[in-house]
């Protein structure tokens, strides 16, 4: 029952009310880029960066983890490993002034703490949480390319809400203005499904059956811009979009790709309604937890980001950054607030409100028999049995749960640690 989106739609009032129109959302996004230090307007990004500033930016990301880390074989990440990572930062190659290049992501890419594929964990019990994994980027995402690693395999890039290392092979660089015009084209397609794919293309492997995740925005071609046949297929029953590819000389090219009309996509942003918030969030139900967008999935804040991107709302990457953001309206709780006071506030929450506990964010669904329910992507959790004994477990996926009955630790539920609510309108 609780895992059916129709259940929540049926019990939600004014489910098709437009919560904010495109003008309102555009204002929210502009305000976010203006006021939030974690949001970066690439259109206004500098052409060059001073070496000292760039070095500081890189080292603010690429720094040793404060706790002991382990490789999958049980070996400890030691100082020799960190020295190896530091050497690959290539900081000695920074000049007094460093040109900023621009690029587009070719296929889903990991953003890493260090320029390395090494996978590390805090413990063998948490091997799903690679502590060098920061974020994920998707096809057609625009980035500022700031630096290259010593081995030439990695680029340090800045996206609209994060900076970290990405494999160079996942990026194609090109003319800045061309890339920004591509990103901002007025006629566009939004990926509405959790994952969709382009049509098979026997001529251009780079855009054949390419995975596109929720929220990806692609320039949509008008009928008069499309050839009668696209690499051998008539486009009549498909959407024709532009995707970046790397040419034979390494240059940026934009190729027409087809996405079948049976795929879950939207021409333009989806209407920001309660029905659509529910539909979008439930498209991830059951997906394995993906720390920092690992495992071809997403974590708690990634789920929230992707859902809201389909409405045109851009958010910071991490849950704490989202909570601190001036985007939306925050309701904060103090340590002195009682459970009764929290419940009174929750009783007035709306579908899609974001609930924050330390290091975690949940999307509010509604109440059932007085219990507030959320959908969220979470790793570890616990619960109490009928005798009141704590049972430790791992949900490790996107789940619908009552927040008063799911435990962060034997002593505290997610409700106990709830410290803020954000409403985006």
URLINQUI-V138717 format. One record per residue. N is the residue number from 1. PSI is psi as a letter, one per 30 degrees, with the letter a starting at -180 (none if undefined). BURIAL is 1 if it has 16 or more other ideal C-beta (glycine too) atoms within 10 Angstrom, else 0. Layout:
BEGIN
((N	PSI	BURIAL) (N	PSI	BURIAL))
END
This chain:
BEGIN
((1	e	0) (2	f	0) (3	g	0) (4	k	0) (5	e	1) (6	e	0) (7	e	1) (8	e	1) (9	e	1) (10	f	0) (11	g	0) (12	k	1) (13	l	0) (14	h	0) (15	f	1) (16	g	0) (17	k	0) (18	j	0) (19	f	1) (20	k	1) (21	a	0) (22	e	0) (23	e	0) (24	e	0) (25	e	1) (26	e	0) (27	e	0) (28	e	1) (29	e	1) (30	e	0) (31	e	0) (32	e	1) (33	e	1) (34	e	0) (35	f	0) (36	j	1) (37	f	0) (38	f	1) (39	k	1) (40	k	1) (41	j	0) (42	f	1) (43	f	0) (44	g	0) (45	k	0) (46	l	0) (47	f	0) (48	l	0) (49	k	1) (50	k	0) (51	e	1) (52	e	0) (53	e	0) (54	e	1) (55	e	1) (56	e	0) (57	e	1) (58	e	1) (59	f	0) (60	f	0) (61	e	1) (62	i	1) (63	l	0) (64	k	0) (65	k	0) (66	f	0) (67	l	0) (68	k	0) (69	l	1) (70	k	1) (71	l	0) (72	e	0) (73	g	0) (74	f	0) (75	k	0) (76	k	0) (77	j	1) (78	a	0) (79	e	0) (80	e	0) (81	e	1) (82	e	1) (83	e	0) (84	e	0) (85	e	1) (86	e	1) (87	e	0) (88	f	1) (89	f	1) (90	h	1) (91	f	1) (92	f	0) (93	f	0) (94	k	1) (95	l	0) (96	e	0) (97	k	0) (98	k	1) (99	k	0) (100	k	1) (101	l	1) (102	l	1) (103	l	1) (104	k	1) (105	k	1) (106	e	1) (107	l	1) (108	k	1) (109	k	1) (110	k	1) (111	k	1) (112	l	1) (113	e	1) (114	l	1) (115	i	1) (116	l	1) (117	g	0) (118	k	1) (119	k	0) (120	l	1) (121	l	1) (122	f	0) (123	l	0) (124	f	0) (125	f	0) (126	h	0) (127	f	0) (128	f	1) (129	i	1) (130	j	1) (131	f	1) (132	g	1) (133	k	1) (134	e	1) (135	l	1) (136	k	1) (137	l	1) (138	l	1) (139	k	1) (140	f	1) (141	k	1) (142	k	1) (143	l	1) (144	k	1) (145	j	1) (146	f	1) (147	l	1) (148	l	1) (149	l	1) (150	e	0) (151	f	0) (152	g	0) (153	f	0) (154	l	1) (155	k	1) (156	k	1) (157	l	1) (158	j	1) (159	a	1) (160	f	1) (161	g	1) (162	l	1) (163	k	1) (164	a	1) (165	k	1) (166	k	1) (167	k	1) (168	e	1) (169	f	0) (170	f	1) (171	k	1) (172	k	1) (173	l	1) (174	a	1) (175	k	0) (176	e	1) (177	e	0) (178	e	0) (179	e	1) (180	e	0) (181	e	0) (182	e	1) (183	e	1) (184	g	0) (185	k	0) (186	e	0) (187	j	0) (188	l	1) (189	k	1) (190	k	1) (191	j	1) (192	f	1) (193	l	1) (194	e	1) (195	k	1) (196	l	1) (197	l	0) (198	l	1) (199	l	1) (200	k	0) (201	j	1) (202	f	0) (203	e	0) (204	j	1) (205	e	0) (206	f	1) (207	g	1) (208	k	0) (209	h	0) (210	k	1) (211	k	0) (212	k	1) (213	l	1) (214	k	1) (215	f	1) (216	k	1) (217	k	1) (218	k	1) (219	k	1) (220	k	1) (221	k	1) (222	l	0) (223	e	0) (224	f	0) (225	f	0) (226	k	1) (227	l	0) (228	e	0) (229	k	0) (230	j	1) (231	h	1) (232	f	0) (233	k	0) (234	k	0) (235	g	1) (236	e	0) (237	g	0) (238	l	1) (239	k	1) (240	k	1) (241	l	1) (242	k	1) (243	k	1) (244	k	1) (245	l	1) (246	k	1) (247	l	0) (248	f	0) (249	g	0) (250	g	0) (251	l	0) (252	k	1) (253	k	1) (254	j	1) (255	k	1) (256	k	1) (257	l	1) (258	k	1) (259	j	1) (260	k	0) (261	f	0) (262	f	0) (263	l	1) (264	i	0) (265	l	1) (266	k	1) (267	j	0) (268	l	0) (269	l	1) (270	k	1) (271	k	1) (272	i	1) (273	l	1) (274	e	1) (275	e	1) (276	e	1) (277	e	1) (278	e	1) (279	e	1) (280	e	1) (281	e	1) (282	f	1) (283	f	1) (284	f	1) (285	k	1) (286	f	0) (287	k	1) (288	k	0) (289	k	1) (290	i	1) (291	k	1) (292	g	1) (293	g	1) (294	l	1) (295	g	1) (296	h	0) (297	b	1) (298	l	1) (299	a	1) (300	e	1) (301	f	1) (302	e	1) (303	e	1) (304	e	1) (305	e	1) (306	e	1) (307	e	1) (308	f	1) (309	f	1) (310	f	1) (311	f	1) (312	g	1) (313	k	1) (314	k	1) (315	l	1) (316	l	1) (317	e	1) (318	l	1) (319	e	1) (320	e	1) (321	e	1) (322	e	1) (323	e	1) (324	f	1) (325	k	1) (326	f	0) (327	k	1) (328	a	1) (329	k	0) (330	k	0) (331	j	0) (332	k	0) (333	k	1) (334	l	0) (335	f	0) (336	f	0) (337	k	0) (338	l	0) (339	e	0) (340	e	0) (341	e	0) (342	e	1) (343	e	0) (344	e	0) (345	e	0) (346	e	1) (347	f	0) (348	g	0) (349	l	1) (350	l	1) (351	k	1) (352	f	1) (353	k	1) (354	k	1) (355	k	1) (356	k	1) (357	l	1) (358	j	0) (359	g	0) (360	k	1) (361	k	1) (362	l	1) (363	j	1) (364	k	1) (365	e	1) (366	a	1) (367	k	0) (368	j	0) (369	h	0) (370	f	0) (371	k	1) (372	k	1) (373	l	1) (374	l	1) (375	k	1) (376	l	1) (377	j	1) (378	l	1) (379	d	1) (380	l	1) (381	l	1) (382	l	1) (383	l	1) (384	k	0) (385	a	0) (386	f	0) (387	g	0) (388	g	0) (389	k	0) (390	k	0) (391	j	0) (392	k	0) (393	l	0) (394	j	0) (395	e	1) (396	h	1) (397	l	1) (398	k	1) (399	l	1) (400	k	1) (401	l	1) (402	k	1) (403	f	1) (404	f	1) (405	g	0) (406	k	1) (407	k	1) (408	e	1) (409	l	0) (410	f	0) (411	f	0) (412	k	0) (413	l	1) (414	e	1) (415	e	1) (416	e	0) (417	g	1) (418	k	1) (419	f	0) (420	l	1) (421	k	1) (422	k	1) (423	k	1) (424	j	1) (425	none	0))
END
